[in-house]
Amino acid sequence: MSAFVPAQRSSDRRPLSPDTVLLALPATAATASVLRSLRADGLDVTPAHDGIGVLDAARAGVPALVVLDVELPGPDVSTVVGALQAEVPSAPLVAVTPRERRSALLGLLRADRDDYVLRPFPVDELVARIRLRLRQGGLIDENVVRVGDLAVDPDLGEVQIDGRPVALSPTEFSLLMALVSEAGETVSHDRIAQQVWTEPASANLVQVYISYLRRKIGPERIRTVRGAGYVLEG
């Protein structure tokens, strides 16, 4: 087999953003679940379904991380991995491999940067490996609080749903934080009022702002417990 020759970057390719995860997995339900989880982390995910697509996407810009199934159609895995390590050496690689190909794969991976999971894989295990590598690179903030696909950054005052930003007023954000801090539990009107307003607030005022917040993040996320308070659900 001839050696892989890096191609020149084409000016008509759309560059990848610095927080892009290049997700090179077969089009399956498990892949769709991984994609949703990563986008809920606020990451830009670019799918690829064959070796050529992986290399083309990597040449378009430096991804934050590459997830690669070793049995994708196209060039063999040693060619693809070698090209990725040559062209985007800063990007960690998380490989997905069947057990019988594990030994051969280990010889291709960099011990200080890359990782692998065995296929078939639990979705949460693969996502955890990806998050670990991204966290080590500073691309996932451990301070971000997640409830389902809702992500809240208390330090930056930012909210995302399935990776999409949601604009909240300062009062709405404080209200959301009061609910997020006890997600899945009932938070009373009095407790919300104490955390959100510096002056005494009526149950009616709390109810009004709950209504505002529901419009922003979705009514199904906040459940009313009659006579007790509200529950933020994932």
C-alpha positions as CSV (number, residue, x, y, z in Angstrom):
1,M,0.0,0.0,0.0
2,S,1.3,3.4,-0.9
3,A,2.1,5.9,1.8
4,F,-0.6,8.4,2.7
5,V,0.1,11.8,1.3
6,P,-1.5,14.8,3.1
7,A,-3.7,16.8,0.8
8,Q,-3.6,20.5,0.5
9,R,-6.4,22.3,2.5
10,S,-9.1,23.3,0.2
11,S,-10.4,26.9,0.5
12,D,-14.0,25.8,0.0
13,R,-14.1,23.6,3.1
14,R,-15.7,25.0,6.2
15,P,-13.1,25.2,9.0
16,L,-13.9,23.3,12.2
17,S,-14.3,25.3,15.3
18,P,-11.7,24.7,18.1
19,D,-14.3,22.8,20.3
20,T,-15.4,20.4,17.5
21,V,-15.5,16.7,18.2
22,L,-15.1,14.7,15.0
23,L,-17.4,11.7,15.5
24,A,-16.5,9.0,13.0
25,L,-18.8,6.1,13.9
26,P,-21.4,4.1,11.9
27,A,-24.9,5.6,11.7
28,T,-26.6,3.8,14.6
29,A,-28.9,4.6,17.5
30,A,-25.9,4.4,19.8
31,T,-24.0,7.0,17.7
32,A,-27.1,9.3,17.8
33,S,-27.1,9.0,21.6
34,V,-23.4,9.9,21.8
35,L,-24.0,12.9,19.5
36,R,-26.8,14.2,21.6
37,S,-24.8,13.9,24.8
38,L,-21.9,15.8,23.4
39,R,-24.0,18.5,22.0
40,A,-25.7,18.9,25.4
41,D,-22.2,19.7,26.7
42,G,-22.1,22.6,24.3
43,L,-19.7,21.0,21.8
44,D,-19.9,21.2,18.1
45,V,-20.0,17.7,16.7
46,T,-19.1,16.9,13.1
47,P,-20.1,13.3,12.0
48,A,-18.2,11.3,9.5
49,H,-19.0,7.8,8.3
50,D,-15.9,6.6,6.5
51,G,-12.2,7.0,6.6
52,I,-12.0,9.5,3.7
53,G,-14.6,11.7,5.5
54,V,-12.6,11.6,8.7
55,L,-9.4,12.8,6.9
56,D,-11.3,15.4,4.9
57,A,-12.9,16.8,8.0
58,A,-9.6,16.8,9.9
59,R,-7.9,18.7,7.1
60,A,-10.6,21.4,7.3
61,G,-9.4,22.4,10.7
62,V,-8.0,21.1,14.0
63,P,-10.7,19.2,16.0
64,A,-10.6,19.1,19.7
65,L,-10.9,15.3,19.6
66,V,-11.5,12.5,17.2
67,V,-13.7,9.5,17.9
68,L,-12.9,6.7,15.3
69,D,-14.4,3.3,14.7
70,V,-11.6,1.1,13.5
71,E,-13.8,-0.7,11.0
72,L,-15.2,2.2,9.0
73,P,-15.1,1.9,5.2
74,G,-12.2,3.4,3.4
75,P,-8.5,3.4,4.2
76,D,-7.3,0.9,6.8
77,V,-7.2,2.1,10.4
78,S,-3.3,2.3,10.5
79,T,-3.4,4.7,7.5
80,V,-6.2,6.8,9.0
81,V,-4.6,7.0,12.5
82,G,-1.2,7.7,11.1
83,A,-2.6,10.6,9.0
84,L,-4.6,12.0,11.9
85,Q,-1.5,11.9,14.2
86,A,0.6,13.6,11.5
87,E,-1.9,16.3,10.5
88,V,-3.6,17.1,13.8
89,P,-1.2,15.9,16.5
90,S,-2.8,18.0,19.2
91,A,-6.2,16.2,18.8
92,P,-6.6,13.2,21.2
93,L,-8.1,10.0,19.6
94,V,-10.7,7.8,21.2
95,A,-10.9,4.6,19.1
96,V,-13.8,2.1,19.1
97,T,-12.7,-1.4,18.4
98,P,-13.9,-5.0,18.5
99,R,-12.0,-7.1,21.1
100,E,-10.2,-9.1,18.4
101,R,-8.6,-6.0,17.0
102,R,-7.6,-4.5,20.3
103,S,-3.9,-5.7,20.3
104,A,-3.2,-4.3,16.9
105,L,-4.8,-1.0,17.8
106,L,-2.8,-0.5,20.9
107,G,0.4,-0.3,18.8
108,L,-1.1,2.7,17.0
109,L,-2.3,4.8,20.0
110,R,-0.2,7.3,22.0
111,A,-0.3,6.3,25.6
112,D,-0.3,9.9,26.9
113,R,-3.0,11.2,24.6
114,D,-5.3,8.5,23.1
115,D,-7.8,6.0,24.4
116,Y,-10.1,3.3,23.2
117,V,-13.3,1.4,24.1
118,L,-14.4,-2.0,23.1
119,R,-17.4,-2.5,20.8
120,P,-20.2,-3.0,21.6
121,F,-19.9,-0.2,24.1
122,P,-22.3,1.3,26.6
123,V,-23.1,4.8,25.4
124,D,-22.3,6.3,28.9
125,E,-18.9,4.7,28.9
126,L,-17.8,6.1,25.5
127,V,-19.2,9.6,26.5
128,A,-17.3,9.4,29.8
129,R,-14.0,8.6,28.0
130,I,-14.6,11.5,25.6
131,R,-15.4,13.9,28.4
132,L,-12.3,12.9,30.3
133,R,-10.0,13.6,27.3
134,L,-11.8,16.9,26.7
135,R,-11.6,17.9,30.3
136,Q,-7.9,17.2,30.4
137,G,-7.7,19.6,27.4
138,G,-9.7,22.3,29.2
139,L,-12.7,22.0,26.8
140,I,-15.3,20.8,29.3
141,D,-15.7,22.8,32.5
142,E,-16.3,20.6,35.6
143,N,-18.3,23.5,37.2
144,V,-21.1,23.2,34.6
145,V,-24.2,21.6,36.1
146,R,-26.3,19.3,33.9
147,V,-29.8,18.2,34.3
148,G,-30.7,16.0,31.3
149,D,-29.8,18.1,28.2
150,L,-29.9,21.3,30.2
151,A,-26.5,22.7,31.0
152,V,-25.9,25.6,33.4
153,D,-22.6,27.4,34.0
154,P,-22.8,29.2,37.3
155,D,-19.5,31.1,36.8
156,L,-20.4,32.5,33.4
157,G,-24.1,32.8,33.9
158,E,-24.7,30.8,30.7
159,V,-27.5,28.2,30.0
160,Q,-27.7,25.8,27.1
161,I,-30.3,23.2,26.0
162,D,-29.0,20.4,23.8
163,G,-26.0,22.7,23.0
164,R,-28.1,25.7,22.1
165,P,-27.7,28.9,24.2
166,V,-30.7,30.2,26.1
167,A,-30.9,33.8,27.1
168,L,-32.2,34.5,30.6
169,S,-32.6,37.6,32.7
170,P,-30.5,37.8,35.9
171,T,-33.7,37.0,38.0
172,E,-34.6,34.1,35.7
173,F,-31.0,32.7,36.0
174,S,-31.1,33.0,39.8
175,L,-34.4,31.2,39.8
176,L,-33.0,28.5,37.6
177,M,-30.0,28.1,39.9
178,A,-32.3,27.7,42.9
179,L,-34.0,24.8,41.1
180,V,-30.8,23.3,39.7
181,S,-29.2,23.2,43.1
182,E,-31.8,20.7,44.1
183,A,-32.8,19.1,40.8
184,G,-35.3,16.3,41.2
185,E,-36.3,17.6,44.6
186,T,-39.2,19.9,45.6
187,V,-38.0,23.5,46.2
188,S,-40.5,25.5,48.3
189,H,-41.8,28.9,47.4
190,D,-40.1,30.3,50.5
191,R,-36.8,28.8,49.7
192,I,-36.9,30.2,46.2
193,A,-37.9,33.6,47.4
194,Q,-35.0,33.7,49.8
195,Q,-32.4,32.7,47.2
196,V,-33.7,34.8,44.3
197,W,-34.9,38.1,45.9
198,T,-33.1,40.2,48.6
199,E,-36.5,41.5,49.8
200,P,-39.5,39.3,50.8
201,A,-41.3,38.0,47.7
202,S,-44.8,36.7,47.4
203,A,-45.8,33.3,46.2
204,N,-47.5,35.1,43.3
205,L,-44.2,36.7,42.2
206,V,-42.4,33.4,42.3
207,Q,-45.2,31.9,40.2
208,V,-44.9,34.7,37.6
209,Y,-41.1,34.1,37.2
210,I,-41.6,30.4,37.1
211,S,-43.9,31.1,34.2
212,Y,-41.2,33.2,32.5
213,L,-38.6,30.5,33.0
214,R,-40.9,27.8,31.6
215,R,-41.2,29.8,28.4
216,K,-37.5,29.9,28.0
217,I,-36.5,26.3,28.9
218,G,-39.7,24.4,28.3
219,P,-42.7,23.9,30.5
220,E,-42.1,20.2,30.9
221,R,-38.9,20.8,32.8
222,I,-40.5,22.5,35.8
223,R,-43.2,20.5,37.7
224,T,-45.5,22.2,40.1
225,V,-46.0,20.3,43.4
226,R,-49.3,21.8,44.6
227,G,-49.0,23.6,48.0
228,A,-45.3,22.7,48.2
229,G,-43.2,24.3,45.4
230,Y,-41.5,23.3,42.2
231,V,-39.3,20.5,40.9
232,L,-36.7,20.8,38.1
233,E,-36.7,17.5,36.1
234,G,-34.3,16.2,33.5
